[in-house]
């Protein structure tokens, strides 16, 4: 069964860090583009970052230099390291693969 399960969200103060995980089953993450998206309250889902089969990465402008997407092939898991978090980063974060439906996401709240 093809499935994505996100985890690692929580409440963090501005300037803090979090690492999100996306565990995949039913397919191999290293053979597809894997992406992170987010949806803030009252807003549409938006692209955050992607990692290609070759390992090249691309980021939405507002997270460049703060977020890092990576992949652990042995664990079949994709990560999103988030540093220097801002209140505007508050959202439900989802990972996505072409072969899988949207998961439930993980909530990140940046607040003092």
N, C-alpha and C positions, 0 to 999 in steps of 0.2 A: 504494500500500500504506500503510495506516494504521500508524504507528509512533511510539514515544516513546523517545528515547535520553537517559538521564541521564548527567551527568558533573560533575566538579569536586570530588568527595570526596577525602579524604586524612586524614592524621594532623595534628592540631593540638593545641596546649597549651590547658589551661583558660584562659578569658578571651580566646582568639583568635577569628579570624573566617574564614569560608569563604563562597564564593558557588557555589551549585549551579546547573547549567543543565539544561534539558529541551528538547531540539530535537525538534520535531514534523514529521512528514511525512504526506501523504495527507489532511490536513484543516487548517483554519485555526484557530489557538488563540484568536483574538479572538471566535470565534462560539460558544464553549463555556465553561462553568465549567471551570477548570483547578485542580488541587489537588496538594498535596504530602502524602505519607504517609511514615511511617517504621516500621521494625520492628527493635527491639532484640533482642539475643540472648536466646532463651528466652521472648520475649513475642510477643503478637499485633500485627499491623500496626495503627497508629493514625493518626488524622487529625492533620495539622500546620497546614495553611493552605490557603485557597482564594481565587481571584480570579474575580469574575463577569464577564459580558460587558460590563457598564458600568464595570468597574474597581474595584468595591467589594471589600473584603477581609475575611477572617475568620480568626481564629487560635485554636489550642488554647491554653488558659490558660497553660500552662507556658512558652510561647514568646512570648507577647505582650510587646511592647516590646524584644524581642531579634531576632526574625526578621522579614523583610519579603519578601513575595511580589510579583513584578512581571512584566510581560509586554512583550516587544518585538515588535510586530506585523510590522515589516519583516523581522525575522529568524525569525519564527514560532517564537519561543522563550520559555519561561517560566523565571524565575529564583527562587531562594530565597537571599536574603542572610541569613547567620547571624552574629550578633555575640554577644559575651560567652558563648561556648560553655562548656558544663559537661560533666563526664563522663557525666551522665545523658542527654546528647544523642547519645551513641554509638549508631549504628544504621545500617541500610541505608535510604537515602532513595529514594523512588519518586515520580514524578509520575504523574498520572492524568487522563484525559479520558473522558467518557462513551462516546466512540466507539472508544477504543483499549484493548487488553489491557495488562496490567501489563508494564513493561519489566524490565530486569535490575537496575535500581537502581544507586546509587553509595554506597560505604561511607564513612561519616564516623566517625572515631575520635578522641575527645577524651581525651587522656591526657598526663601529664607524664613 
